[in-house]
Amino acid sequence: MRRHFYASLALGLVLAAGVSCRRHEAPAADVWARVNGHEIKHEEVDKYFRTLVMQQGQEPSAEEAALLKLNIIDELVNNEILLERARAQGLEASDGEVEDKFTELKSPYTEEEFQKQLRERGLTVDDQKRSLREQLSIQKLVNREVVSKITITDQDINDYYTANQSKFNVAEPQFHVAQILVTPVKDRQLRNRKNDDATSDAQAQKKAEALLKAIDAGADFAQVAMDYSEDPANSATGGDLGWMPESSLRNPRQETSELSRAVLALRPGQVSPVIHTRDGSYRILKLIAREGAGQRSPADPQVKEAIRSTLRNSREQLLRAAYIAVAREEARVENFYARQVLESAGRVPASSAKPPAAPANP
């Protein structure tokens, strides 16, 4: 499975790397690709490579590493092409936009944690800000050239529903739940906007009761969860746990039966009292919505919105891919690393040495 993952990432990249037929100056040893004269160097590829390997948690083989680097180069080529277009249209992100995004990125971490993450990825603050500027600029371009052109009509929604009615037939009641979690121990993986973490049972109980009091007084549950919940998996999304089938809540073998009973007792919009669970944590639950079993109607606002979102996402992916393909056709791309993989019959070591010289005019 892991080998298939790396292989699929690089599907078609060697063939997609366009090479000009004109004579060009041979690249320096650390240049792995050029886009309209802009050089993509080994060091830049390696930074992204180390980040991806760290996320995977396993060191790839030499062949897998080469495939992954091919994919990274391909993405960097696409980004450079889009970035050039964004600049040409006056869409480059401003310093203020970059600083706002940088502050948002740092907010869940202490300064020490943030700097440690940068070091582990071989990045500096300037590297991170440069990357954010590129991302924001490209998103502006995509919004103008792709997203703004997408229109989903009522007829589109009806057609999708007609073709996919079985997807909207709910077999059993479903419960949409959110939670705020407070634990009595310090968690190094804690991620909430206030960096607030209880470290004892007394602190945890006091904190949970204070949060419930704030919610009862009118504070927004999702905002409180983002600020104070100690669940690293979902505090950033307002504590949203998604939809749960009734059978999972009534399963007698589950270890958190007290939470299930609390959910089943709630009406949509209601918030539970503080629940002290057997693992020592304190939780506050909110039932966002409940759906009964049966066929959902196409007139149901939730059904319409779900279909609209599905269609919009799929069309955005399609249009973005087409836009990038056309943009690549109009660019001059030289992928020296891909050429080396071809010429060495796939025996390129993970560290890959000097790329071959640019070809002469045939």
N, C-alpha and C positions, 0 to 999 in steps of 0.2 A: 504493500500500500504506500509506504513512504517513497519507494523508488518511483511508483506511478505518479505520485504528487509532484516530484521534482521534474519528471519527464513531461508531464502535462503543462507545467509552467513555461517550458521552453518550446512548445509545439510550434513549429514553423518559423522560429526566430531566425535560423540561419538563412532560410529562403527569403525572409522579409527584409533582411539587411541589404539595402540597395547600395551599389558601388558605382561611382561615376566611371565612365569610360575614358575620361580625359586623364592626362598625366598629372599627378599631384605629388607634392613633396612627401617623402617618406616620413611616417610619424616617429616621434620620440619613443623611447622604450616604454614609458609609462602611459602612453596614449592608447586607449583601447577602442575608441570610436571618435568620429567627427560628425557634427551636424551643421551644415551650412558654415563650415569653418570653425565652429565651436568644439573644443576638445573635451572629451569625457575620459578622465584619467583613472588608472588602476586604483589609486587611493580612494576616490569617490565611490567606485564600485565596491571596494572592500569594506567601506563603512556600512553600506546597506547590507552587504553579505553577512557581516558579523552580527548585525541586529537580527536578521532573519534566522540565522543559525541559533542565536540565543533564545529566540522565541520558540523554535522547534525543540530545543533541549537536547538535540543529538548532533554530533559532528557528521556531516555527510561524507560519502566516499568521494574520490577524486572526480568520477564521472558525474555524480550528483551535484558536486560543487560547481563544475563547469556549466551544467545545465542551469543551475540557479543564477550564476553570473551572466549567462546569456540573457536570461529573463530580466535581470536587473538593468543590463545595458539597454535592452529594448524599451523598458519603462523610462529610463533616463533620456533616451532618444525622443520618445513621445513627449515627455515633459518639456524638453528644450524646444521642440517644434511649437508646442502650445504656448510656451512662455514667450517665444518670439512674436507670436501672433497677438498675445495679450498686450505686449509692449507697443506693438504697431498700432493697436486700437486704443491706446491710452488707458488700459485697464490694469496696469501694474498697481499692486497694493501699496497704500501709503504707509509711512512710518507709524502713524497712529493706529492703523488697522493691525499692523504687525505687532505692536506693543500690546494692544488689547488682547490679541490671540495668545501671545506669549504669556501674559499674566493669567489668562484662563487656563493655559496648559500647566502652569506651575502651581496653581491654587490648591490642588489636592495634596501637595507634597510639602514637606519641610525643605528649607534651602539645602540642607545636607543630603536629603534623599534625592532631590532633583539633580544636584551636582554629581552624585554617585551614579545616577542613571546615565548622565551624559558621558562620564568617564568610561563606563562599561561599554558604551556604544562607540567610543572613540570620537565623540563630538565635543565641540565648544559651544558656548552661548551664541556666538556669531554664526556657527554652522546651523544651529537650531532656528535662529531668526531668519537666516537666508532661506532655509527650507520652508518656513511658514510663509514668507513673502511669495515664494514660487507657488505654493499650494493655493493661497488666497487669490493670486493673480490668475491662475489657471481656472479656478472655480468661477471667477467673474466672467472669463471668456466662455466657459461652458454654459453658464446661466444665460448669456446673451445669444450664443450661437446654437445652443441645443435646447435647454430647458424652456426658454421663452417660446419655442416653436411647437411645443406639445399642447394639444388640446384634446381633452377627453369629453365626448358628448354623452348625453343620456342614451343615445342609440348604441354607442360603444359599450356602455355598462349593461344594457339589456341583452346585447348579443353575447357578451361574456357570461352573463348569468345563465342564459339559455344553454350555452355550450358546456357549462360547468355546474349544473344544478346540484349534483351529488356532493360538491364541496360545501354546500350550504345546508346540508341535512345533518343536524346535530343529533348524535345518537343518545346522549344523556345530558342532563343539566350541567352547565359550565359556570364556574365562578372566577371572576377577575379580581385578583387580590394584590394588595400592596402591604409592605410591612416596614416598620422601623425596628432595628435590632440594636440592643445595647448589651455589651458583654462586660463581665467583671475583671477581665484581664487585658493587658496592653497588647495590641495587635499591630505588628510591623507592616501588615498589608492594609491597614486602615486607610480608607480614601473617602473623606467627606469634606465639604467645602470649608468647614471651620477647624479641621484637624482636631476635632474634639473626641477624646477617648477616655472612657472610665477605666480605672485600674483596680477597683475593689468592688466587692458586692454592695457595700453601702453606697458607694459612688454611683454604681450602675442603677440601683433601685431609685435613688434620688433623681438621677438624670432622666430616667424613663418617666417617672411621675411628673417631672417638670415639663417634659415634652408633651405628654398627654394633656396637661393643664393648658398649655399654649394652644394646642389643637382645639380643645373644647372652647377656648376663648376666641376662636376664629382664624388661627394660623392655618395656612395651607399645608395639608398633609405632605404633599410631594416636596414642597420647599423645605419643610422641617426635616424630611428624610435626607434630602441632598445635603443639608447643612450638618446634621448630627447623627444619622444612622451609621452604625459601625459594621454594616455588611458590605465588604469590598466588592461583592458581585453586582449589587444593584442600587447602592445609595445614589450613584450618579444619575440614575433614571427615576428618581423619586420613590425608590423602594418597590418598583413594579415587579411582581413575581409572575405576571402573565395569567393565562387562563388555566384553570384546573378542573378536570372532570370530577363529578360528584363521587364516582367510584373510588378515586384516589383519596378523597377526604374521609370516606367511610371504611377504608381498609383497616381492619382491626390489628394488622401486624405493624403498622407504622409507629414510630417512636414518638411522634409529636401529635398524639391524639388530642391533647388539650387545645392545640392550635386549630385542628380540624373542627372540633366542636365549636370553637369560637367563630370560625368562618360560617358554619352552617346556621348559627344563631343570628347572624347579622343580616340586615336589609341593605340593599344598595345605597351607598353613601354613608353608612354608619361606620363608626370606629369602635374597636373593642377596648375594654379596660387594659391595663398593663397585665401581661401574662408572664408569670415566672415559670420557665420551662425546666424540665429535668436536667438539661445540660448546664443550668446555672445562669442562662441568659434571660434578658427581659425583652419582651416584644409587644408592639402595638400593631394591630392589624386593621386594615380598612378594606371593606368589600366595595370595589369600584362599580361592578356590574354583575348581574346574574342573567344567564340565558337558559330558558327551558329547552327541553328536547323537542325535536321536530324540524320541519323544513322552514328555513328562513325565507321570508318574502323579499323579492327584489325591491320593494318599496321601503324596506327597513333601512333607516339612515346608516346604521352600522355596516350593513351589507353593501350599500352603495359606496360608502367611503372606503371599505376594504377593497372593493373592485377597482375604484378609481385609483387608489394607491398602487395596486398591483399593475394596472395598465400603465400608469405614469412611470413607474420604475422600469418596467420592461422596455418601454419606448425610449426612455432616456438612455438605457444601456445600448440599445440598437443604434440610435442616432449618434451617440458619442463614439461608438466603434466606427461608424461610417465616416464621421467627421475627421477622426484621427487618420483613417485610411486615406482619405482624400488629401489631407494635409501632408502626409508622408510622401505621397506621390509628387507633391510640389516641392519637396525638400531634397537636399543632397545629403545622403546618409552613407557613411563609410564605417563599417563594423569590422575593425581589424581583428578583434578577438574571435568573432565568428569565422573569419577567414582562416585564422590559425587552427581552429578546431577542425575545419574541413581539410586543411592541408596536412594535418598531423594524423588524419584518420581517427580522430577521437582520442588520441593518446596524450591530450594536454594535461599536465599536472595541475592540481588545485591552485597552486601559486602562480601559474602561467607566466612565463618569461616574456621576452621582447616580442611584440607582434611583428608580422612580416611587413616588408616594404610595400608601399602602394604599387599597384600594377602599372605597367607601361601601357600606352595607348595601343590597342590591338590593330 
